[in-house]
Amino acid sequence: MANVRCIETKGYNLTVDKEYEIQRDDREYFFVENDNGKVARYVKSLFREVRATPVRTQRSMIESISWNAQDRRVSFTDIQGNVRTVQSALSFSNSSISCGIHQCSGIDTLIGAIARAVNQLDGDDDYMDLRKAILTRILTEEIKNKTNVSMITMSTTTANEDMIAVIDTVADMTSAVRRNPNSSNLIKMWVFYTAANPN
């Protein structure tokens, strides 16, 4: 049942500003458990209805994700109802392979920006599903929807397994993990087909 807040006691065993759960609702009366623990009938004018605050969850944050193409950023509404943004850090350049293939850089910076935005949220949750959804949306908008190039390549280290799994899902081709002989990091490469040539 709903809750009501006492706004006037008229000498009854009630407390002003205290919330009471409605046990029963009659036309002119609420039955609530008073401060003595007894369920009693009180005229409705002694109370004001309390509106329940909608509960925001990680799922509702994910569902709120939107893309602003002009500013190249994702927005989402956090648990407190604040709008948060993550700016895309991806940049694209011509490759020496072909004029129809671009190279994408900035993925590590983007993953860091997503982590910073999500780390500001309250709670003990790591919000990994939210992180993945933000990255998926940015990759889809920034890469898959391009029409001025046929393919895009990207490479980075494999340090962040959860985010690498997202890239694997969005990419059309993935390489095996290899050790970089210049730094001994484990690296991986992806190829994305764009909207210009989807198949």
Buried (B, 14 or more C-beta within 10 A) or exposed (E): EEBBBBEEBEEBEBEEEEEBEBEEBEEEBBBBBBEEEEEBEBEBEBBBEBEEEEEBEBEBBBEBBEBEEEEBBBBBBBBEEEEBEBBBBBEBEEBEEEEBBBBBBBBBBBBEBBBEBBEEBEEEEBBEBBBBBBBBBBBEBBBBEBEEBBBBBBBBBBEBEEBBEBBEEBBBEBEEEEEEEEEEEEBBBBBBBBEEEEE
